[in-house]
Amino acid sequence: MDTEAFAMILLLAGLLVYLLPMIIVALRDVQGGAAGGVVLINLLIGWTLIGWLVAFIWACRVESPVRRKRAARNRAAIPVAGANRKPSRSMANPSKRVGRGPTPTSRLEQPPVQQQQR
C-alpha cells in the first residue's frame, strides 16, 4: 500500500472519529436544542480534546424521542405498591387494631380501673 492511500485512510478515520458525536446524535434521532448544542460544541471546540469529550458525552447522554416514549410507557406499566388495595382493618379504624395491643390513645379512652375492696 502506498503512502497516499494510507494517508487518505488515516484522514478519513480521523474525520470519522472527530464527527462521532454528531453521528451519534443523528442516528439516535435527537431533535431540538440538545442536537444543536452537540453540533455547535463539536464544530467550534471539538478540535480540543475537552470540547470533543463534552460533545461526545452529551451525545451519549441525551435521550432520543423513541427512548423517552419507551421510558414513559415503562413508568406507566410499573404498578405502585398498594395502589389498588383496600385499606386493612387496622388502617381503616386505628382504634380497632388487631393483634397489637392497645394504642396510647385507646388507653386514655378506657374508663379507670376500680380497685377491689378487701
N, CA, C and O atoms as a printed pandas DataFrame, in Angstrom:
     atom_number atom_name residue_name chain_id  residue_number  x_coord  y_coord  z_coord
0              1         N          MET        A               1    0.855   -1.160    0.000
1              2        CA          MET        A               1    0.000    0.000    0.000
2              3         C          MET        A               1    0.910    1.234    0.000
3              4         O          MET        A               1    1.871    1.321    0.764
4              5         N          ASP        A               2    0.580    2.171   -0.869
5              6        CA          ASP        A               2    1.431    3.361   -0.942
6              7         C          ASP        A               2    1.047    4.377    0.132
7              8         O          ASP        A               2   -0.011    4.258    0.750
8              9         N          THR        A               3    1.873    5.338    0.346
9             10        CA          THR        A               3    1.698    6.291    1.441
10            11         C          THR        A               3    0.506    7.209    1.234
11            12         O          THR        A               3   -0.099    7.663    2.205
12            13         N          GLU        A               4    0.157    7.493   -0.032
13            14        CA          GLU        A               4   -1.002    8.375   -0.273
14            15         C          GLU        A               4   -2.299    7.690    0.139
15            16         O          GLU        A               4   -3.174    8.336    0.717
16            17         N          ALA        A               5   -2.440    6.416   -0.141
17            18        CA          ALA        A               5   -3.651    5.678    0.238
18            19         C          ALA        A               5   -3.733    5.557    1.756
19            20         O          ALA        A               5   -4.805    5.710    2.342
20            21         N          PHE        A               6   -2.590    5.282    2.389
21            22        CA          PHE        A               6   -2.563    5.179    3.837
22            23         C          PHE        A               6   -2.932    6.510    4.491
23            24         O          PHE        A               6   -3.669    6.540    5.477
24            25         N          ALA        A               7   -2.417    7.606    3.940
25            26        CA          ALA        A               7   -2.726    8.936    4.461
26            27         C          ALA        A               7   -4.209    9.244    4.288
27            28         O          ALA        A               7   -4.822    9.846    5.169
28            29         N          MET        A               8   -4.789    8.837    3.167
29            30        CA          MET        A               8   -6.220    9.068    2.910
30            31         C          MET        A               8   -7.083    8.266    3.890
31            32         O          MET        A               8   -8.068    8.787    4.412
32            33         N          ILE        A               9   -6.724    7.012    4.140
33            34        CA          ILE        A               9   -7.472    6.176    5.088
34            35         C          ILE        A               9   -7.355    6.754    6.502
35            36         O          ILE        A               9   -8.336    6.802    7.244
36            37         N          LEU        A              10   -6.151    7.191    6.863
37            38        CA          LEU        A              10   -5.933    7.797    8.172
38            39         C          LEU        A              10   -6.726    9.095    8.325
39            40         O          LEU        A              10   -7.277    9.359    9.394
40            41         N          LEU        A              11   -6.787    9.900    7.271
41            42        CA          LEU        A              11   -7.558   11.142    7.299
42            43         C          LEU        A              11   -9.053   10.865    7.445
43            44         O          LEU        A              11   -9.733   11.540    8.218
44            45         N          LEU        A              12   -9.568    9.884    6.715
45            46        CA          LEU        A              12  -10.989    9.536    6.808
46            47         C          LEU        A              12  -11.332    8.963    8.189
47            48         O          LEU        A              12  -12.392    9.261    8.739
48            49         N          ALA        A              13  -10.440    8.145    8.744
49            50        CA          ALA        A              13  -10.679    7.590   10.079
50            51         C          ALA        A              13  -10.682    8.710   11.124
51            52         O          ALA        A              13  -11.515    8.709   12.030
52            53         N          GLY        A              14   -9.766    9.649   11.003
53            54        CA          GLY        A              14   -9.726   10.774   11.928
54            55         C          GLY        A              14  -10.964   11.645   11.818
55            56         O          GLY        A              14  -11.496   12.098   12.832
56            57         N          LEU        A              15  -11.426   11.883   10.603
57            58        CA          LEU        A              15  -12.647   12.665   10.382
58            59         C          LEU        A              15  -13.864   11.941   10.962
59            60         O          LEU        A              15  -14.753   12.568   11.538
60            61         N          LEU        A              16  -13.893   10.629   10.806
61            62        CA          LEU        A              16  -14.995    9.846   11.351
62            63         C          LEU        A              16  -15.023    9.943   12.882
63            64         O          LEU        A              16  -16.088   10.106   13.478
64            65         N          VAL        A              17  -13.856    9.842   13.508
65            66        CA          VAL        A              17  -13.779    9.959   14.970
66            67         C          VAL        A              17  -14.154   11.374   15.402
67            68         O          VAL        A              17  -14.859   11.550   16.396
68            69         N          TYR        A              18  -13.689   12.389   14.661
69            70        CA          TYR        A              18  -13.994   13.778   15.005
70            71         C          TYR        A              18  -15.495   14.052   14.927
71            72         O          TYR        A              18  -16.031   14.791   15.753
72            73         N          LEU        A              19  -16.167   13.474   13.956
73            74        CA          LEU        A              19  -17.604   13.704   13.759
74            75         C          LEU        A              19  -18.477   12.706   14.519
75            76         O          LEU        A              19  -19.702   12.745   14.396
76            77         N          LEU        A              20  -17.876   11.824   15.295
77            78        CA          LEU        A              20  -18.629   10.790   16.003
78            79         C          LEU        A              20  -19.758   11.339   16.885
79            80         O          LEU        A              20  -20.845   10.762   16.857
80            81         N          PRO        A              21  -19.580   12.404   17.659
81            82        CA          PRO        A              21  -20.719   12.927   18.445
82            83         C          PRO        A              21  -21.909   13.337   17.566
83            84         O          PRO        A              21  -23.059   13.093   17.929
84            85         N          MET        A              22  -21.635   13.953   16.421
85            86        CA          MET        A              22  -22.737   14.350   15.528
86            87         C          MET        A              22  -23.381   13.129   14.884
87            88         O          MET        A              22  -24.590   13.124   14.651
88            89         N          ILE        A              23  -22.604   12.107   14.594
89            90        CA          ILE        A              23  -23.157   10.878   14.028
90            91         C          ILE        A              23  -24.064   10.193   15.050
91            92         O          ILE        A              23  -25.135    9.698   14.698
92            93         N          ILE        A              24  -23.640   10.166   16.305
93            94        CA          ILE        A              24  -24.460    9.555   17.365
94            95         C          ILE        A              24  -25.787   10.289   17.502
95            96         O          ILE        A              24  -26.841    9.660   17.605
96            97         N          VAL        A              25  -25.739   11.620   17.503
97            98        CA          VAL        A              25  -26.972   12.414   17.620
98            99         C          VAL        A              25  -27.885   12.164   16.420
99           100         O          VAL        A              25  -29.101   12.065   16.580
100          101         N          ALA        A              26  -27.319   12.065   15.240
101          102        CA          ALA        A              26  -28.136   11.826   14.047
102          103         C          ALA        A              26  -28.748   10.427   14.062
103          104         O          ALA        A              26  -29.911   10.262   13.693
104          105         N          LEU        A              27  -27.990    9.427   14.478
105          106        CA          LEU        A              27  -28.515    8.057   14.499
106          107         C          LEU        A              27  -29.575    7.865   15.579
107          108         O          LEU        A              27  -30.486    7.052   15.419
108          109         N          ARG        A              28  -29.461    8.607   16.673
109          110        CA          ARG        A              28  -30.449    8.497   17.742
110          111         C          ARG        A              28  -31.662    9.371   17.496
111          112         O          ARG        A              28  -32.606    9.346   18.286
112          113         N          ASP        A              29  -31.659   10.140   16.422
113          114        CA          ASP        A              29  -32.781   10.989   16.017
114          115         C          ASP        A              29  -33.130   12.002   17.111
115          116         O          ASP        A              29  -34.301   12.229   17.417
116          117         N          VAL        A              30  -32.095   12.600   17.687
117          118        CA          VAL        A              30  -32.296   13.627   18.712
118          119         C          VAL        A              30  -32.648   14.925   18.008
119          120         O          VAL        A              30  -32.043   15.282   16.997
120          121         N          GLN        A              31  -33.637   15.630   18.557
121          122        CA          GLN        A              31  -34.072   16.885   17.946
122          123         C          GLN        A              31  -34.000   18.000   18.961
123          124         O          GLN        A              31  -33.924   17.750   20.164
124          125         N          GLY        A              32  -34.024   19.215   18.487
125          126        CA          GLY        A              32  -34.093   20.370   19.378
126          127         C          GLY        A              32  -32.738   20.880   19.803
127          128         O          GLY        A              32  -31.738   20.717   19.103
128          129         N          GLY        A              33  -32.728   21.507   20.978
129          130        CA          GLY        A              33  -31.542   22.177   21.479
130          131         C          GLY        A              33  -30.378   21.260   21.772
131          132         O          GLY        A              33  -29.224   21.662   21.620
132          133         N          ALA        A              34  -30.653   20.033   22.189
133          134        CA          ALA        A              34  -29.564   19.108   22.507
134          135         C          ALA        A              34  -28.767   18.764   21.258
135          136         O          ALA        A              34  -27.537   18.726   21.293
136          137         N          ALA        A              35  -29.453   18.519   20.174
137          138        CA          ALA        A              35  -28.752   18.179   18.932
138          139         C          ALA        A              35  -27.948   19.375   18.432
139          140         O          ALA        A              35  -26.805   19.218   18.003
140          141         N          GLY        A              36  -28.531   20.555   18.483
141          142        CA          GLY        A              36  -27.817   21.757   18.049
142          143         C          GLY        A              36  -26.623   22.059   18.933
143          144         O          GLY        A              36  -25.581   22.493   18.443
144          145         N          GLY        A              37  -26.765   21.833   20.238
145          146        CA          GLY        A              37  -25.662   22.060   21.157
146          147         C          GLY        A              37  -24.496   21.123   20.899
147          148         O          GLY        A              37  -23.338   21.537   20.940
148          149         N          VAL        A              38  -24.801   19.864   20.633
149          150        CA          VAL        A              38  -23.740   18.895   20.344
150          151         C          VAL        A              38  -23.023   19.275   19.062
151          152         O          VAL        A              38  -21.795   19.216   18.997
152          153         N          VAL        A              39  -23.779   19.666   18.038
153          154        CA          VAL        A              39  -23.173   20.053   16.762
154          155         C          VAL        A              39  -22.299   21.289   16.935
155          156         O          VAL        A              39  -21.174   21.323   16.435
156          157         N          LEU        A              40  -22.798   22.306   17.636
157          158        CA          LEU        A              40  -22.016   23.531   17.829
158          159         C          LEU        A              40  -20.737   23.286   18.628
159          160         O          LEU        A              40  -19.663   23.763   18.259
160          161         N          ILE        A              41  -20.861   22.550   19.708
161          162        CA          ILE        A              41  -19.669   22.279   20.518
162          163         C          ILE        A              41  -18.660   21.467   19.712
163          164         O          ILE        A              41  -17.457   21.723   19.771
164          165         N          ASN        A              42  -19.148   20.504   18.973
165          166        CA          ASN        A              42  -18.234   19.665   18.199
166          167         C          ASN        A              42  -17.553   20.469   17.097
167          168         O          ASN        A              42  -16.359   20.291   16.853
168          169         N          LEU        A              43  -18.291   21.346   16.432
169          170        CA          LEU        A              43  -17.683   22.122   15.343
170          171         C          LEU        A              43  -16.769   23.233   15.860
171          172         O          LEU        A              43  -15.709   23.477   15.283
172          173         N          LEU        A              44  -17.170   23.914   16.946
173          174        CA          LEU        A              44  -16.403   25.071   17.404
174          175         C          LEU        A              44  -15.204   24.699   18.281
175          176         O          LEU        A              44  -14.099   25.197   18.069
176          177         N          ILE        A              45  -15.425   23.831   19.257
177          178        CA          ILE        A              45  -14.302   23.496   20.134
178          179         C          ILE        A              45  -14.020   21.998   20.171
179          180         O          ILE        A              45  -13.328   21.518   21.068
180          181         N          GLY        A              46  -14.546   21.270   19.215
181          182        CA          GLY        A              46  -14.297   19.834   19.155
182          183         C          GLY        A              46  -12.860   19.494   18.821
183          184         O          GLY        A              46  -12.407   18.380   19.084
184          185         N          TRP        A              47  -12.139   20.442   18.243
185          186        CA          TRP        A              47  -10.739   20.183   17.900
186          187         C          TRP        A              47   -9.871   20.074   19.147
187          188         O          TRP        A              47   -8.773   19.519   19.102
188          189         N          THR        A              48  -10.374   20.613   20.273
189          190        CA          THR        A              48   -9.677   20.387   21.532
190          191         C          THR        A              48  -10.198   19.078   22.102
191          192         O          THR        A              48  -11.345   18.707   21.853
192          193         N          LEU        A              49   -9.410   18.410   22.824
193          194        CA          LEU        A              49   -9.840   17.121   23.376
194          195         C          LEU        A              49  -10.996   17.306   24.360
195          196         O          LEU        A              49  -11.917   16.491   24.398
196          197         N          ILE        A              50  -10.946   18.373   25.152
197          198        CA          ILE        A              50  -12.009   18.620   26.133
198          199         C          ILE        A              50  -13.335   18.913   25.430
199          200         O          ILE        A              50  -14.371   18.384   25.835
200          201         N          GLY        A              51  -13.324   19.739   24.393
201          202        CA          GLY        A              51  -14.546   20.039   23.647
202          203         C          GLY        A              51  -15.138   18.805   22.999
203          204         O          GLY        A              51  -16.355   18.620   22.987
204          205         N          TRP        A              52  -14.272   17.962   22.460
205          206        CA          TRP        A              52  -14.767   16.732   21.824
206          207         C          TRP        A              52  -15.362   15.800   22.868
207          208         O          TRP        A              52  -16.399   15.184   22.624
208          209         N          LEU        A              53  -14.712   15.688   24.042
209          210        CA          LEU        A              53  -15.245   14.833   25.102
210          211         C          LEU        A              53  -16.593   15.336   25.610
211          212         O          LEU        A              53  -17.498   14.542   25.868
212          213         N          VAL        A              54  -16.728   16.663   25.754
213          214        CA          VAL        A              54  -18.015   17.226   26.182
214          215         C          VAL        A              54  -19.099   16.900   25.164
215          216         O          VAL        A              54  -20.195   16.481   25.537
216          217         N          ALA        A              55  -18.805   17.085   23.892
217          218        CA          ALA        A              55  -19.788   16.785   22.839
218          219         C          ALA        A              55  -20.117   15.295   22.800
219          220         O          ALA        A              55  -21.275   14.920   22.616
220          221         N          PHE        A              56  -19.122   14.459   22.969
221          222        CA          PHE        A              56  -19.336   13.006   22.926
222          223         C          PHE        A              56  -20.194   12.543   24.104
223          224         O          PHE        A              56  -21.131   11.765   23.925
224          225         N          ILE        A              57  -19.872   13.022   25.308
225          226        CA          ILE        A              57  -20.647   12.621   26.493
226          227         C          ILE        A              57  -22.076   13.135   26.395
227          228         O          ILE        A              57  -23.021   12.425   26.740
228          229         N          TRP        A              58  -22.234   14.370   25.924
229          230        CA          TRP        A              58  -23.577   14.931   25.760
230          231         C          TRP        A              58  -24.379   14.132   24.730
231          232         O          TRP        A              58  -25.565   13.873   24.930
232          233         N          ALA        A              59  -23.740   13.751   23.649
233          234        CA          ALA        A              59  -24.425   12.972   22.610
234          235         C          ALA        A              59  -24.846   11.609   23.129
235          236         O          ALA        A              59  -25.896   11.096   22.743
236          237         N          CYS        A              60  -24.048   11.026   23.992
237          238        CA          CYS        A              60  -24.384    9.704   24.532
238          239         C          CYS        A              60  -25.449    9.781   25.617
239          240         O          CYS        A              60  -26.208    8.829   25.800
240          241         N          ARG        A              61  -25.519   10.894   26.337
241          242        CA          ARG        A              61  -26.455   11.006   27.460
242          243         C          ARG        A              61  -27.825   11.542   27.078
243          244         O          ARG        A              61  -28.796   11.283   27.788
244          245         N          VAL        A              62  -27.932   12.271   25.992
245          246        CA          VAL        A              62  -29.215   12.878   25.625
246          247         C          VAL        A              62  -30.194   11.773   25.209
247          248         O          VAL        A              62  -29.805   10.793   24.574
248          249         N          GLU        A              63  -31.465   11.946   25.575
249          250        CA          GLU        A              63  -32.478   10.942   25.263
250          251         C          GLU        A              63  -33.111   11.214   23.910
251          252         O          GLU        A              63  -33.441   12.353   23.579
252          253         N          SER        A              64  -33.272   10.168   23.146
253          254        CA          SER        A              64  -33.967   10.294   21.873
254          255         C          SER        A              64  -35.468   10.233   22.132
255          256         O          SER        A              64  -35.888    9.740   23.179
256          257         N          PRO        A              65  -36.293   10.727   21.192
257          258        CA          PRO        A              65  -37.753   10.682   21.400
258          259         C          PRO        A              65  -38.272    9.259   21.577
259          260         O          PRO        A              65  -39.193    9.038   22.364
260          261         N          VAL        A              66  -37.708    8.303   20.872
261          262        CA          VAL        A              66  -38.153    6.913   20.996
262          263         C          VAL        A              66  -37.839    6.391   22.393
263          264         O          VAL        A              66  -38.660    5.714   23.013
264          265         N          ARG        A              67  -36.651    6.709   22.879
265          266        CA          ARG        A              67  -36.259    6.258   24.209
266          267         C          ARG        A              67  -37.115    6.923   25.276
267          268         O          ARG        A              67  -37.467    6.284   26.267
268          269         N          ARG        A              68  -37.458    8.201   25.090
269          270        CA          ARG        A              68  -38.295    8.912   26.048
270          271         C          ARG        A              68  -39.691    8.299   26.102
271          272         O          ARG        A              68  -40.252    8.142   27.187
272          273         N          LYS        A              69  -40.262    7.949   24.947
273          274        CA          LYS        A              69  -41.582    7.319   24.921
274          275         C          LYS        A              69  -41.551    5.951   25.588
275          276         O          LYS        A              69  -42.472    5.588   26.320
276          277         N          ARG        A              70  -40.489    5.196   25.335
277          278        CA          ARG        A              70  -40.362    3.871   25.933
278          279         C          ARG        A              70  -40.249    3.980   27.451
279          280         O          ARG        A              70  -40.840    3.180   28.176
280          281         N          ALA        A              71  -39.500    4.956   27.930
281          282        CA          ALA        A              71  -39.351    5.141   29.373
282          283         C          ALA        A              71  -40.680    5.540   30.003
283          284         O          ALA        A              71  -41.012    5.067   31.090
284          285         N          ALA        A              72  -41.445    6.403   29.338
285          286        CA          ALA        A              72  -42.750    6.814   29.866
286          287         C          ALA        A              72  -43.709    5.629   29.896
287          288         O          ALA        A              72  -44.482    5.476   30.841
288          289         N          ARG        A              73  -43.657    4.801   28.873
289          290        CA          ARG        A              73  -44.522    3.623   28.825
290          291         C          ARG        A              73  -44.155    2.644   29.933
291          292         O          ARG        A              73  -45.033    2.051   30.560
292          293         N          ASN        A              74  -42.859    2.477   30.173
293          294        CA          ASN        A              74  -42.419    1.573   31.243
294          295         C          ASN        A              74  -42.795    2.107   32.612
295          296         O          ASN        A              74  -43.175    1.335   33.494
296          297         N          ARG        A              75  -42.695    3.430   32.807
297          298        CA          ARG        A              75  -43.098    4.009   34.087
298          299         C          ARG        A              75  -44.585    3.817   34.325
299          300         O          ARG        A              75  -45.004    3.579   35.458
300          301         N          ALA        A              76  -45.388    3.916   33.271
301          302        CA          ALA        A              76  -46.830    3.746   33.412
302          303         C          ALA        A              76  -47.181    2.288   33.694
303          304         O          ALA        A              76  -48.201    2.016   34.327
304          305         N          ALA        A              77  -46.359    1.348   33.239
305          306        CA          ALA        A              77  -46.653   -0.067   33.423
306          307         C          ALA        A              77  -46.230   -0.577   34.790
307          308         O          ALA        A              77  -46.675   -1.647   35.207
308          309         N          ILE        A              78  -45.390    0.153   35.492
309          310        CA          ILE        A              78  -44.933   -0.301   36.805
310          311         C          ILE        A              78  -46.028   -0.020   37.824
311          312         O          ILE        A              78  -46.422    1.131   38.012
312          313         N          PRO        A              79  -46.521   -1.064   38.481
313          314        CA          PRO        A              79  -47.587   -0.833   39.466
314          315         C          PRO        A              79  -47.030   -0.177   40.722
315          316         O          PRO        A              79  -45.918   -0.467   41.163
316          317         N          VAL        A              80  -47.827    0.700   41.273
317          318        CA          VAL        A              80  -47.462    1.354   42.523
318          319         C          VAL        A              80  -47.902    0.443   43.655
319          320         O          VAL        A              80  -49.040   -0.027   43.660
320          321         N          ALA        A              81  -47.039    0.190   44.597
321          322        CA          ALA        A              81  -47.342   -0.731   45.688
322          323         C          ALA        A              81  -48.549   -0.246   46.480
323          324         O          ALA        A              81  -48.558    0.869   47.002
324          325         N          GLY        A              82  -49.552   -1.087   46.562
325          326        CA          GLY        A              82  -50.724   -0.778   47.361
326          327         C          GLY        A              82  -51.705    0.178   46.720
327          328         O          GLY        A              82  -52.608    0.659   47.404
328          329         N          ALA        A              83  -51.572    0.476   45.437
329          330        CA          ALA        A              83  -52.449    1.456   44.803
330          331         C          ALA        A              83  -53.875    0.930   44.667
331          332         O          ALA        A              83  -54.832    1.693   44.803
332          333         N          ASN        A              84  -54.023   -0.363   44.402
333          334        CA          ASN        A              84  -55.359   -0.913   44.168
334          335         C          ASN        A              84  -55.861   -1.725   45.362
335          336         O          ASN        A              84  -56.867   -2.427   45.257
336          337         N          ARG        A              85  -55.174   -1.635   46.479
337          338        CA          ARG        A              85  -55.532   -2.429   47.632
338          339         C          ARG        A              85  -56.459   -1.659   48.559
339          340         O          ARG        A              85  -56.324   -0.448   48.730
340          341         N          LYS        A              86  -57.401   -2.381   49.152
341          342        CA          LYS        A              86  -58.270   -1.758   50.148
342          343         C          LYS        A              86  -57.471   -1.607   51.440
343          344         O          LYS        A              86  -56.591   -2.420   51.722
344          345         N          PRO        A              87  -57.768   -0.584   52.220
345          346        CA          PRO        A              87  -57.052   -0.453   53.493
346          347         C          PRO        A              87  -57.414   -1.601   54.423
347          348         O          PRO        A              87  -58.558   -2.056   54.443
348          349         N          SER        A              88  -56.460   -2.058   55.174
349          350        CA          SER        A              88  -56.713   -3.155   56.106
350          351         C          SER        A              88  -57.570   -2.655   57.264
351          352         O          SER        A              88  -57.765   -1.451   57.432
352          353         N          ARG        A              89  -58.074   -3.587   58.054
353          354        CA          ARG        A              89  -58.925   -3.200   59.180
354          355         C          ARG        A              89  -58.185   -2.305   60.142
355          356         O          ARG        A              89  -58.753   -1.356   60.683
356          357         N          SER        A              90  -56.924   -2.601   60.355
357          358        CA          SER        A              90  -56.179   -1.802   61.324
358          359         C          SER        A              90  -55.923   -0.396   60.799
359          360         O          SER        A              90  -55.816    0.543   61.587
360          361         N          MET        A              91  -55.826   -0.238   59.506
361          362        CA          MET        A              91  -55.597    1.092   58.957
362          363         C          MET        A              91  -56.909    1.853   58.780
363          364         O          MET        A              91  -56.932    3.079   58.890
364          365         N          ALA        A              92  -57.990    1.145   58.511
365          366        CA          ALA        A              92  -59.269    1.810   58.307
366          367         C          ALA        A              92  -59.798    2.394   59.622
367          368         O          ALA        A              92  -60.369    3.485   59.632
368          369         N          ASN        A              93  -59.608    1.673   60.722
369          370        CA          ASN        A              93  -60.075    2.146   62.020
370          371         C          ASN        A              93  -58.970    1.870   63.036
371          372         O          ASN        A              93  -58.911    0.774   63.594
372          373         N          PRO        A              94  -58.103    2.834   63.281
373          374        CA          PRO        A              94  -56.959    2.584   64.157
374          375         C          PRO        A              94  -57.335    2.211   65.582
375          376         O          PRO        A              94  -56.530    1.602   66.286
376          377         N          SER        A              95  -58.541    2.562   66.026
377          378        CA          SER        A              95  -58.913    2.215   67.399
378          379         C          SER        A              95  -59.224    0.731   67.529
379          380         O          SER        A              95  -59.278    0.215   68.645
380          381         N          LYS        A              96  -59.429    0.032   66.415
381          382        CA          LYS        A              96  -59.722   -1.405   66.449
382          383         C          LYS        A              96  -58.590   -2.182   65.790
383          384         O          LYS        A              96  -58.830   -3.032   64.933
384          385         N          ARG        A              97  -57.391   -1.896   66.180
385          386        CA          ARG        A              97  -56.262   -2.607   65.613
386          387         C          ARG        A              97  -56.279   -4.044   66.105
387          388         O          ARG        A              97  -56.654   -4.325   67.243
388          389         N          VAL        A              98  -55.869   -4.935   65.235
389          390        CA          VAL        A              98  -55.950   -6.356   65.535
390          391         C          VAL        A              98  -54.578   -6.872   65.938
391          392         O          VAL        A              98  -53.608   -6.702   65.199
392          393         N          GLY        A              99  -54.490   -7.505   67.112
393          394        CA          GLY        A              99  -53.303   -8.243   67.497
394          395         C          GLY        A              99  -52.098   -7.424   67.905
395          396         O          GLY        A              99  -51.004   -7.980   68.001
396          397         N          ARG        A             100  -52.240   -6.144   68.147
397          398        CA          ARG        A             100  -51.074   -5.352   68.501
398          399         C          ARG        A             100  -51.209   -4.697   69.870
399          400         O          ARG        A             100  -50.337   -3.923   70.264
400          401         N          GLY        A             101  -52.239   -4.978   70.574
401          402        CA          GLY        A             101  -52.410   -4.381   71.892
402          403         C          GLY        A             101  -52.974   -2.975   71.787
403          404         O          GLY        A             101  -53.173   -2.458   70.688
404          405         N          PRO        A             102  -53.225   -2.376   72.902
405          406        CA          PRO        A             102  -53.847   -1.050   72.892
406          407         C          PRO        A             102  -52.870    0.030   72.441
407          408         O          PRO        A             102  -51.668   -0.038   72.699
408          409         N          THR        A             103  -53.412    1.002   71.779
409          410        CA          THR        A             103  -52.610    2.148   71.379
410          411         C          THR        A             103  -52.607    3.154   72.511
411          412         O          THR        A             103  -53.457    3.071   73.397
412          413         N          PRO        A             104  -51.699    4.085   72.513
413          414        CA          PRO        A             104  -51.678    5.082   73.594
414          415         C          PRO        A             104  -52.981    5.854   73.706
415          416         O          PRO        A             104  -53.394    6.186   74.817
416          417         N          THR        A             105  -53.643    6.152   72.595
417          418        CA          THR        A             105  -54.901    6.895   72.682
418          419         C          THR        A             105  -56.018    6.021   73.205
419          420         O          THR        A             105  -56.908    6.515   73.898
420          421         N          SER        A             106  -55.999    4.730   72.892
421          422        CA          SER        A             106  -57.082    3.874   73.374
422          423         C          SER        A             106  -56.974    3.664   74.884
423          424         O          SER        A             106  -57.988    3.446   75.547
424          425         N          ARG        A             107  -55.768    3.727   75.433
425          426        CA          ARG        A             107  -55.618    3.634   76.884
426          427         C          ARG        A             107  -56.259    4.841   77.573
427          428         O          ARG        A             107  -56.840    4.715   78.651
428          429         N          LEU        A             108  -56.149    5.986   76.953
429          430        CA          LEU        A             108  -56.735    7.184   77.539
430          431         C          LEU        A             108  -58.253    7.153   77.492
431          432         O          LEU        A             108  -58.917    7.728   78.355
432          433         N          GLU        A             109  -58.803    6.483   76.486
433          434        CA          GLU        A             109  -60.252    6.450   76.323
434          435         C          GLU        A             109  -60.923    5.445   77.248
435          436         O          GLU        A             109  -62.132    5.520   77.464
436          437         N          GLN        A             110  -60.148    4.496   77.805
437          438        CA          GLN        A             110  -60.734    3.479   78.661
438          439         C          GLN        A             110  -61.091    4.079   80.020
439          440         O          GLN        A             110  -60.395    4.968   80.511
440          441         N          PRO        A             111  -62.178    3.592   80.628
441          442        CA          PRO        A             111  -62.525    4.101   81.959
442          443         C          PRO        A             111  -61.480    3.638   82.972
443          444         O          PRO        A             111  -60.869    2.584   82.796
444          445         N          PRO        A             112  -61.277    4.411   84.015
445          446        CA          PRO        A             112  -60.289    3.992   85.016
446          447         C          PRO        A             112  -60.700    2.700   85.689
447          448         O          PRO        A             112  -61.886    2.441   85.892
448          449         N          VAL        A             113  -59.729    1.907   86.027
449          450        CA          VAL        A             113  -59.977    0.612   86.666
450          451         C          VAL        A             113  -60.229    0.867   88.153
451          452         O          VAL        A             113  -59.460    1.554   88.826
452          453         N          GLN        A             114  -61.327    0.295   88.641
453          454        CA          GLN        A             114  -61.634    0.450   90.047
454          455         C          GLN        A             114  -60.948   -0.645   90.842
455          456         O          GLN        A             114  -60.928   -1.807   90.439
456          457         N          GLN        A             115  -60.404   -0.269   91.942
457          458        CA          GLN        A             115  -59.736   -1.244   92.782
458          459         C          GLN        A             115  -60.771   -2.009   93.598
459          460         O          GLN        A             115  -61.770   -1.446   94.044
460          461         N          GLN        A             116  -60.516   -3.282   93.782
461          462        CA          GLN        A             116  -61.424   -4.105   94.575
462          463         C          GLN        A             116  -61.190   -3.850   96.046
463          464         O          GLN        A             116  -60.050   -3.702   96.485
464          465         N          GLN        A             117  -62.260   -3.799   96.801
465          466        CA          GLN        A             117  -62.130   -3.591   98.238
466          467         C          GLN        A             117  -61.969   -4.945   98.927
467          468         O          GLN        A             117  -62.597   -5.926   98.529
468          469         N          ARG        A             118  -61.144   -4.994   99.938
469          470        CA          ARG        A             118  -60.919   -6.244  100.648
470          471         C          ARG        A             118  -61.694   -6.326  101.895
471          472         O          ARG        A             118  -61.611   -7.325  102.609
